[in-house]
């Protein structure tokens, strides 16, 4: 009798676990790598909301480089409030070592960089030797290293928007020296979308509509 009850309980646990996995696949962003390609598909959740399935290296790599840059900048601008809200609650400081000096990250760091890049990317890709953009990039280097080394930790969405801006800057600086400079833009787009979705700044259907407006340019 005890054996029968145990078997029934195990079966129930397996069934509930399967239902939970199935539910997550319906309502969340589902990542399924297919070689080196990245695809975006759209569907409807159980609540009637549109969702996006995004993988690595999506269609936006096929956009004109200026359109791709503008998409990356527009997405990161939408994600900027995540960074600003985080700064309102605390000063962002870190030490590279336990005895090292305290470094403070400027709350306007991301906004300044985005605005500077937007100013020079309306009709063309900004020059890699642009003085102010290079200065913005240099201001990111130390915090990025601190983030990678664990000297500075940040919530997941904050980390994503921070790295997205950094990757856009890097794409500009390395445009003339790195053949795959647009990979930085693809990474920034993925990171911004991730930030927007995880932080619930925009619904999945709103993100899908915004992306569709750029997809029509292909």
Residue, then its C-alpha position, 0 to 999 in steps of 0.5 A: x500500500x505504501x509503495x502505491x502511494x509513493x508511486x502516485x506522489x512521484x507521478x503527481x510531482x512529475x506532472x506538476x513540474x511538466x505543467x510549470x515548464x510548459x507554462x514558462x515556455x508560453x509566457x516568457x522569452x524562449x531562447x533556442x540556439x540554432x547554430x550561429x543564427x538567431x531568429x525572432x518569432x512571435x506568438x500569443x501567450x495564454x493571457x492573450x499577450x504577444x510574445x517574442x522568441x529571440x535567439x542569438x544573431x537576429x535579423x537586425x544584423x541585416x539592417x543598414x549599419x546606421x539603422x542598426x545603430x539607431x535601433x540600438x540607441x533607441x532601445x537603450x534610451x527606452x531602458x535608461x529609466x532602469x539605470x536612473x531609478x537605480x541611481x535615485x536609490x543609492x550612489x554607485x561606488x566600488x573599490x578595485x581592492x579592499x584597500x584601494x580608493x573609492x570610485x563613484x560612477x556618475x549618475x549621468x554617465x549613460x545619458x550623456x553617452x547616449x545623447x552624444x552618440x545620437x547627436x552624431x548618428x542621424x545620417x551617418x555612423x559617428x567617426x571613431x576618432x570623435x573626441x567626446x565619444x572617445x571620452x564617454x567610452x573611457x569613462x566606461x572602462x573602469x566600471x566595466x572592469x569592476x563589473x567583470x571582476x566583481x568589485x561592483x555588482x548590480x541588479x541584472x537589468x541595471x547591468x544589462x543597460x549599462x553594458x548595452x551602452x558600453x557595447x554601442x560605444x565600442x562599436x563606434x570606436x572599433x568600426x574601422x579596425x574590427x570587421x565584426x564591429x556590428x556584433x557589438x550592436x547586436x549584443x547591445x540590442x539583445x541586452x536592452x531587450x533583456x533589460x526592458x523585459x526583465x524590468x517589466x518596463x515594456x510588455x513583450x507585445x510593445x517590444x515586438x511592435x517597436x522591433x517590427x517598425x525596424x524590421x520593415x526597413x529590410 
